[in-house]
Amino acid sequence: MQVVLVDQHDFPRDKVCGDGLIPDAHHALQRLGVLAEVMAQAQPAAHVGCIGGRGGRVDVPGRLAVLPRKQLDDILKRAAERAGALFFAPWRFEAPLLDGVGDQARVVGARLKSPAAGVCEVRARWVVLATGAVPRALMAAGLCTRHTPSGVALRGYVHHPGLVGRVKALEVVWHKQLRKGYGWIFPCPGGVFNIGVGLAHSHAKQVAGRTTMEDVNLRALMAAFARIHASAGELMAHGTPMGGLKGAPLRCSLEGARFSRPGMLVTGEAAGSTYAFTGEGIGKAMETGILAAEALLGARTQPEPEADTRARYAVALGALKPRFDLYERANKVNDHPWLADLLIWRANRSPRILQRMAGVLEETGNPGNLVSVRGLSRLLLP
């Protein structure tokens, strides 16, 4: 089976992201056989530093690292080429090639466009759409069920050797001035820091029956982050920016798109693979890609009706959905930052609660339980 990998940008290329590799990303990279190569270039970290609006902080232990997507994605691309994939760029997906008409028309390839060569058509037994949060490709494929994003984020890179050793954890900050969002500072290799702000449920506002974005300016949110968090203020005032701030949409909670149609599977952030509460999406994007590959390989080794391949992929994604729903429940912390203050205060006094938070990070615990009515009552008990 020949695999053709197409991207709209030449590699290595930048990708707007927080760049944090939490345990699910480590697991996926291990399965893909590139974890050692990634960790040789990444900045390791031992904790996520959860910081509340009242200044409280708790360091949650976990398997963590930071590597800019420009490097991480290039490692994955080169690994795919070593495995036999053919890579072409810059080619942009324009539309599927169809055999038949209507929703049941089978996808038999893709129409691609290159700045240099124009439009070309590539025939394929299956097309896997991994086009990220921008809905254009999903719309062209007839699989988009929500045009607006789930959330938005803004990030930049700042060089500041003076903060090396002072900011060692993946710091995440909740504060009422961040307006239903959060801020982060993640230490990259070489004295560089990824600093950003995210806003969950950014397009939940209803105006005249239409979904619109909340009245929030992300650059103003970044300025507020610099005011309320000392390390963010130090970075923005005295660090050296490496390029400008860049924004990006997020598609979360495995919502906003159909996962397949005949001849096509949707994976990664196009399928909504980002967690709503944390904005983390690298690990689950790779995990959904692995599930798509397993579904297609299963169909190749054991010939079966195409509907069975699609159904198996849907079942595999469905098995992930409850965890995404739990992160939606935990998103209450973004709406009510005082919950972060309460959780941090109790975790600093209870090894049991800190262990539960570490379990959430390792995906062995339930993030929703920490902010449920029962969970909050347990936080208030000795």
C-alpha positions in Angstrom: 0.0 0.0 0.0 1.5 3.4 -1.1 0.9 6.3 1.2 1.1 9.9 -0.1 1.4 12.7 2.5 0.5 16.2 1.4 0.9 19.5 3.3 0.1 23.0 2.3 3.5 24.2 3.6 7.0 23.2 3.0 8.7 21.6 6.0 10.0 22.5 8.5 7.2 24.9 9.1 5.7 26.8 12.0 2.4 25.8 13.7 0.6 27.9 16.2 0.5 25.8 19.4 1.5 25.7 23.0 4.0 23.0 22.2 3.5 21.2 25.5 3.9 17.4 25.4 1.9 15.9 28.2 1.7 12.1 29.0 -0.8 11.2 26.2 1.7 12.8 23.6 4.6 10.8 25.1 2.5 7.6 24.7 1.6 8.3 21.1 5.2 9.3 20.2 6.4 6.0 21.8 3.9 4.0 19.7 5.2 5.9 16.6 8.8 5.0 17.4 10.0 8.6 17.7 9.9 9.4 21.4 13.7 9.1 21.9 14.3 11.4 18.9 11.8 14.0 20.2 13.2 14.0 23.7 16.7 14.4 22.4 15.6 17.9 21.1 12.9 18.8 23.6 13.1 20.6 26.9 12.0 18.2 29.6 9.9 19.3 32.6 8.8 17.5 35.7 5.6 19.5 36.6 2.6 21.5 35.5 2.5 24.6 37.6 -1.1 25.4 38.3 -1.4 29.0 39.4 -4.6 30.7 40.7 -5.7 34.3 40.8 -4.8 34.7 44.4 -1.2 33.7 43.9 -1.5 30.1 45.1 0.4 27.5 43.2 0.7 23.7 43.1 3.1 21.7 41.0 1.5 18.6 39.6 4.1 15.9 38.6 4.0 14.2 35.2 5.9 13.1 32.1 6.3 16.4 30.4 8.3 18.2 27.7 8.2 21.1 25.3 9.3 21.2 21.7 8.2 23.7 19.1 5.9 22.3 16.5 8.3 23.3 13.8 10.7 20.7 15.1 8.2 18.1 16.3 6.2 18.0 13.1 9.3 17.7 11.0 10.4 14.7 13.1 7.0 13.1 12.4 7.2 13.9 8.7 10.7 12.4 8.3 9.6 9.3 10.3 6.7 8.9 7.8 9.1 9.1 4.9 11.4 6.5 6.4 8.4 4.2 6.7 7.8 4.7 2.9 5.4 7.6 2.6 5.9 10.0 -0.3 5.7 13.7 0.8 4.6 16.6 -1.4 4.4 20.3 -0.5 3.3 22.9 -0.8 0.0 21.4 -2.0 -3.4 22.5 -0.6 -6.5 20.3 -0.5 -9.2 21.8 -2.6 -11.9 19.2 -2.9 -12.5 15.5 -2.9 -12.7 13.5 -6.1 -16.1 11.8 -6.1 -17.5 8.7 -7.7 -21.3 9.2 -7.7 -23.5 12.0 -6.4 -24.9 13.1 -3.1 -23.8 12.2 0.4 -23.1 8.6 -0.5 -20.8 9.4 -3.4 -17.5 7.7 -2.7 -14.3 9.7 -2.3 -11.8 8.3 -4.8 -9.0 10.9 -4.4 -8.3 14.6 -3.9 -8.0 17.7 -6.0 -4.8 19.6 -4.9 -3.4 23.0 -5.7 0.2 24.1 -5.7 1.4 27.7 -6.2 3.9 26.4 -8.8 2.1 23.6 -10.6 -1.5 24.6 -10.3 -4.2 22.0 -9.9 -3.6 18.3 -9.9 -5.7 15.2 -9.1 -4.5 12.3 -7.0 -6.5 9.1 -7.0 -6.5 7.1 -3.8 -8.4 4.1 -2.2 -8.8 6.2 1.0 -8.3 9.9 1.8 -7.5 10.9 5.4 -8.3 14.6 6.1 -6.0 16.0 8.8 -6.4 19.7 8.0 -6.6 21.2 11.4 -9.1 23.7 12.9 -9.7 25.9 9.9 -13.0 24.5 8.4 -12.3 25.2 4.7 -11.3 21.6 3.9 -14.1 20.1 5.9 -16.6 22.3 4.2 -15.2 21.3 0.8 -15.5 17.6 1.8 -19.1 18.0 3.0 -18.2 16.9 6.5 -18.3 20.2 8.5 -21.2 20.5 11.0 -20.0 23.6 12.8 -18.2 26.4 11.0 -17.1 28.4 14.0 -14.3 27.2 16.3 -14.7 25.9 19.9 -12.0 28.2 21.2 -9.2 30.6 20.2 -5.6 31.1 21.3 -2.7 33.5 20.8 0.9 32.7 21.4 4.4 34.0 20.8 8.0 32.9 21.4 10.2 35.1 23.6 14.0 34.6 24.2 14.9 35.3 27.8 18.0 33.4 29.2 17.5 35.1 32.5 14.3 33.1 33.2 16.0 29.7 32.5 15.9 27.9 35.8 13.3 30.2 37.2 10.5 29.0 35.0 11.0 25.2 34.8 7.4 23.9 34.9 4.7 24.2 32.3 2.9 27.1 34.0 -0.8 27.5 33.5 -2.6 30.5 35.1 -6.2 31.2 35.9 -7.4 34.7 36.9 -10.6 36.6 36.7 -8.9 39.2 34.5 -8.3 36.5 31.8 -12.1 36.4 31.2 -13.1 32.7 30.9 -9.6 31.8 29.6 -6.2 31.0 30.9 -2.6 31.9 30.3 0.5 29.8 29.9 4.3 29.9 29.8 6.1 26.8 28.7 10.0 26.6 28.6 11.4 25.6 25.2 15.0 24.6 24.6 17.6 27.3 24.3 16.3 29.9 26.7 13.1 30.4 24.6 9.6 30.5 26.2 6.2 29.8 24.6 3.8 32.3 26.1 0.1 32.5 25.3 -3.5 32.9 26.2 -6.5 30.8 25.4 -10.2 31.3 25.5 -12.5 28.2 25.7 -16.0 28.4 24.3 -15.1 31.5 22.4 -18.0 31.2 20.0 -20.8 30.1 22.3 -22.5 33.5 22.2 -25.9 33.6 20.4 -26.9 36.8 18.5 -30.1 36.7 16.4 -29.9 33.0 16.2 -26.3 32.9 15.0 -23.2 31.8 16.9 -20.7 34.6 17.3 -17.4 35.2 19.1 -17.3 36.5 22.7 -16.4 40.2 22.9 -12.8 39.5 23.8 -9.6 40.9 22.3 -6.8 38.3 22.6 -4.0 40.9 22.5 -5.8 42.7 25.4 -6.0 39.3 27.1 -2.2 38.8 26.6 -1.6 42.3 28.1 -3.7 41.4 31.1 -1.7 38.2 31.5 1.5 40.2 31.6 0.0 42.5 34.3 -1.2 39.8 36.6 1.5 37.2 36.3 5.1 38.2 37.2 6.9 35.8 34.8 4.7 36.8 31.9 5.4 40.5 32.7 9.1 39.8 32.8 9.0 38.0 29.5 7.0 40.7 27.7 8.9 43.6 29.1 12.5 42.4 29.0 12.6 39.3 26.7 13.4 39.4 23.0 10.4 38.5 20.8 11.1 35.9 18.2 8.5 36.9 15.6 5.1 38.3 16.3 2.2 37.0 18.2 0.1 34.5 16.2 -3.5 33.4 16.8 -5.3 30.2 15.9 -8.7 28.6 16.2 -9.3 25.4 18.2 -11.7 22.6 17.5 -12.5 20.7 20.7 -14.4 17.7 22.2 -14.7 15.6 19.1 -17.4 17.9 17.8 -18.0 20.0 14.8 -17.5 17.5 12.0 -18.6 14.1 10.7 -15.8 11.6 11.1 -16.2 9.9 7.7 -17.9 9.5 4.4 -17.4 6.7 1.9 -13.7 6.7 1.0 -12.6 9.4 3.6 -11.8 9.6 7.3 -11.3 12.8 9.3 -8.7 12.9 12.0 -6.7 15.3 14.3 -8.1 18.7 15.1 -10.3 18.6 12.0 -12.2 16.0 14.0 -12.1 18.1 17.2 -9.2 16.4 19.0 -8.3 19.2 21.4 -9.3 19.2 25.1 -11.7 22.1 25.9 -10.4 22.7 29.5 -6.6 22.8 28.8 -6.4 23.4 25.0 -4.0 20.5 24.8 -4.3 18.7 21.5 -1.0 17.2 20.3 -1.4 13.9 22.0 -5.0 13.3 21.0 -4.4 14.5 17.4 -1.7 11.8 17.1 -3.9 9.3 18.8 -6.8 9.8 16.4 -4.4 9.5 13.5 -3.2 6.2 14.8 -6.8 5.0 15.1 -7.4 6.0 11.5 -4.3 4.1 10.4 -5.4 1.0 12.4 -8.9 1.1 10.8 -7.4 1.3 7.3 -4.7 -1.4 8.0 -7.4 -3.7 9.4 -9.4 -3.3 6.2 -6.3 -4.1 4.2 -5.4 -7.3 6.1 -9.0 -8.5 6.4 -11.1 -7.4 3.4 -14.4 -6.2 4.6 -17.3 -3.9 3.5 -16.2 -0.2 3.5 -19.0 0.6 5.9 -17.4 -1.7 8.5 -14.1 0.2 8.3 -15.8 3.5 8.9 -17.9 2.0 11.7 -14.8 0.6 13.4 -13.1 4.0 13.2 -16.3 5.7 14.6 -16.4 3.2 17.5 -12.7 3.9 18.3 -13.3 7.6 18.4 -16.5 7.0 20.4 -14.4 5.3 23.0 -12.4 8.5 23.5 -15.5 10.8 23.6 -16.3 10.3 27.3 -12.9 11.6 28.3 -13.5 14.7 26.2 -16.8 15.2 27.9 -15.1 15.1 31.3 -12.8 17.8 30.2 -15.8 19.9 29.1 -17.1 19.5 32.7 -13.7 20.6 34.0 -13.9 23.7 31.9 -15.9 25.2 34.8 -12.5 26.3 36.1 -12.1 28.6 33.1 -15.6 30.1 33.7 -15.0 30.4 37.5 -11.3 31.0 38.3 -12.1 30.8 42.0 -12.4 27.0 41.5 -8.7 27.0 40.7 -7.9 28.9 43.8 -9.9 26.4 45.9 -8.3 23.3 44.2 -4.8 24.7 44.6 -5.3 25.6 48.2 -6.5 22.1 49.0 -3.9 20.3 46.9 -1.2 22.0 48.8 -2.7 20.5 52.0 -3.7 17.1 50.8 -1.4 14.6 49.1 -4.5 12.6 48.1 -5.8 15.6 46.0 -2.4 16.2 44.5 -2.3 12.6 43.5 -5.8 12.9 41.9 -4.6 15.9 39.9 -1.5 13.9 38.7 -3.9 11.1 37.7 -5.9 13.6 35.6 -2.6 14.5 33.8 -1.7 10.9 33.3 -5.3 10.2 32.1 -5.9 7.7 34.9 -8.3 10.1 36.7 -11.5 12.0 36.0 -11.0 15.7 35.6 -14.7 16.4 35.8 -14.9 14.9 39.3 -12.6 17.6 40.7 -15.1 20.3 40.0 -18.4 18.4 40.4 -20.7 19.2 43.3 -19.5 16.0 45.1 -15.9 16.8 44.2 -16.1 20.3 45.6 -17.7 19.1 48.8 -14.8 16.7 49.2 -12.3 19.5 48.7 -13.9 21.4 51.6 -13.5 18.4 53.9 -10.3 17.8 55.9 
